[in-house]
Amino acid sequence: MNEIAIQRQVSAKGLPSPASLRSFALAALPKRFGELTIRIVDESESHALNKHYRGKDKPTNVLSFQGDAALREAVLGDLVICAPVVAREAVEQNKTARAHWAHLVVHGCLHLQGYDHEQEPEAGAMEAREVRILEKLGFANPYQ
């Protein structure tokens, strides 16, 4: 059973609707993916999670947590997206907030499926997939 749960721990101007978040995710997911949670958080929660799980002492735009391997078919995982960081990055990168949200949801969903961008050629393959998915959603290449 496919299910996408949306958790909003922060209210902020410019957040995409739950329906938009789901459409961004569905564009990047296989037909059968199980359960996905997208949690929208503030900088404090993002900072704490990023420090605990990645050793990085700052908030970040998106964190991906894969589901338990034993439950892989049932639970894909969780995306934790920091609304203030996304808003700030969109301005800094001269993108619309909606385009940046779409990119980060797609990016996180690909991580949950095992894609990585730490080294080539994996980084190039992941970016190319992101660009194709975002184009289908009507968004420009986020890397240009």
C-alpha positions as CSV (number, residue, x, y, z in Angstrom):
1,M,0.0,0.0,0.0
2,N,1.4,3.4,-1.0
3,E,1.0,6.2,1.6
4,I,2.5,9.6,1.9
5,A,2.1,11.3,5.3
6,I,2.8,15.0,5.7
7,Q,3.8,16.4,9.1
8,R,4.0,20.1,9.5
9,Q,5.9,21.1,12.6
10,V,6.2,24.7,11.4
11,S,3.9,27.2,9.8
12,A,5.5,29.5,7.3
13,K,4.6,31.5,4.3
14,G,5.3,29.8,1.0
15,L,5.0,26.2,2.1
16,P,3.6,23.9,-0.6
17,S,0.3,22.3,0.0
18,P,0.2,18.6,1.1
19,A,-1.1,17.8,-2.4
20,S,1.8,19.5,-4.0
21,L,4.3,17.7,-1.8
22,R,2.7,14.4,-2.6
23,S,2.8,15.1,-6.4
24,F,6.5,16.0,-6.2
25,A,7.2,12.8,-4.3
26,L,5.1,10.6,-6.6
27,A,7.0,11.9,-9.6
28,A,10.2,10.5,-8.1
29,L,8.9,7.2,-6.7
30,P,8.3,3.8,-8.2
31,K,4.7,2.6,-8.5
32,R,5.0,0.6,-5.4
33,F,6.9,2.2,-2.6
34,G,5.1,1.6,0.7
35,E,5.0,4.4,3.2
36,L,6.8,7.7,3.1
37,T,6.6,10.5,5.6
38,I,7.5,14.1,4.7
39,R,8.1,16.2,7.9
40,I,8.5,20.0,7.6
41,V,10.5,21.4,10.4
42,D,12.2,24.5,11.8
43,E,15.9,25.2,12.0
44,S,16.2,23.9,15.6
45,E,14.9,20.4,14.7
46,S,16.9,20.2,11.5
47,H,20.1,21.3,13.3
48,A,19.6,18.7,16.0
49,L,19.0,15.9,13.6
50,N,21.8,16.9,11.3
51,K,24.3,17.1,14.2
52,H,23.1,13.7,15.6
53,Y,23.0,11.7,12.4
54,R,25.6,13.4,10.2
55,G,27.9,15.2,12.6
56,K,27.2,18.5,11.0
57,D,26.6,21.4,13.4
58,K,24.0,23.3,11.4
59,P,20.6,23.0,10.0
60,T,20.3,21.6,6.5
61,N,17.7,21.7,3.7
62,V,16.7,18.0,3.5
63,L,17.6,14.8,5.4
64,S,16.6,11.4,4.2
65,F,16.1,8.4,6.5
66,Q,15.6,5.1,4.9
67,G,13.1,2.6,6.4
68,D,14.2,-0.6,8.1
69,A,15.7,-3.0,5.6
70,A,13.5,-5.8,7.1
71,L,10.4,-3.7,6.3
72,R,11.8,-2.3,3.0
73,E,8.7,-3.0,1.0
74,A,6.4,-1.6,3.7
75,V,8.3,1.6,4.8
76,L,10.4,3.5,2.3
77,G,11.5,6.1,4.9
78,D,11.2,9.7,6.0
79,L,12.2,13.1,4.6
80,V,12.8,15.9,7.0
81,I,12.8,19.3,5.2
82,C,13.7,22.5,7.0
83,A,11.3,25.3,5.8
84,P,13.5,28.3,6.7
85,V,16.6,26.8,5.0
86,V,14.6,26.1,1.9
87,A,13.2,29.6,1.8
88,R,16.6,31.1,2.3
89,E,18.3,28.9,-0.4
90,A,15.5,29.7,-2.9
91,V,16.3,33.4,-2.6
92,E,20.1,32.8,-2.7
93,Q,19.8,30.6,-5.8
94,N,17.3,32.9,-7.5
95,K,14.7,30.2,-7.7
96,T,11.0,30.2,-6.9
97,A,10.3,28.6,-3.5
98,R,8.0,26.1,-5.2
99,A,10.7,25.0,-7.6
100,H,13.2,24.5,-4.8
101,W,10.6,22.5,-2.7
102,A,10.0,20.3,-5.7
103,H,13.7,19.8,-6.2
104,L,14.4,18.9,-2.6
105,V,11.5,16.5,-2.3
106,V,12.6,14.7,-5.5
107,H,16.2,14.8,-4.3
108,G,15.3,13.2,-1.0
109,C,13.1,10.6,-2.6
110,L,15.9,9.5,-4.8
111,H,18.2,9.2,-1.7
112,L,15.6,6.9,-0.2
113,Q,15.8,4.7,-3.3
114,G,19.6,4.4,-2.9
115,Y,20.8,7.2,-5.2
116,D,23.9,9.1,-4.0
117,H,25.9,12.1,-5.1
118,E,29.0,11.8,-3.0
119,Q,31.2,10.6,-5.9
120,E,31.1,10.4,-9.7
121,P,29.6,8.7,-11.7
122,E,26.7,8.3,-9.2
123,A,26.4,12.1,-8.8
124,G,25.9,12.6,-12.5
125,A,23.4,9.9,-12.7
126,M,21.4,11.2,-9.8
127,E,21.4,14.8,-11.1
128,A,20.3,13.7,-14.5
129,R,17.4,11.8,-13.0
130,E,16.4,14.8,-10.9
131,V,16.5,17.0,-14.0
132,R,14.3,14.6,-16.0
133,I,11.7,14.3,-13.1
134,L,11.6,18.0,-12.5
135,E,11.2,18.7,-16.2
136,K,8.1,16.4,-16.2
137,L,6.8,18.4,-13.3
138,G,7.3,21.7,-15.3
139,F,10.4,22.9,-13.5
140,A,13.7,24.1,-14.9
141,N,17.1,22.4,-14.4
142,P,18.0,23.2,-10.7
143,Y,21.7,22.9,-11.5
144,Q,21.9,25.7,-14.1
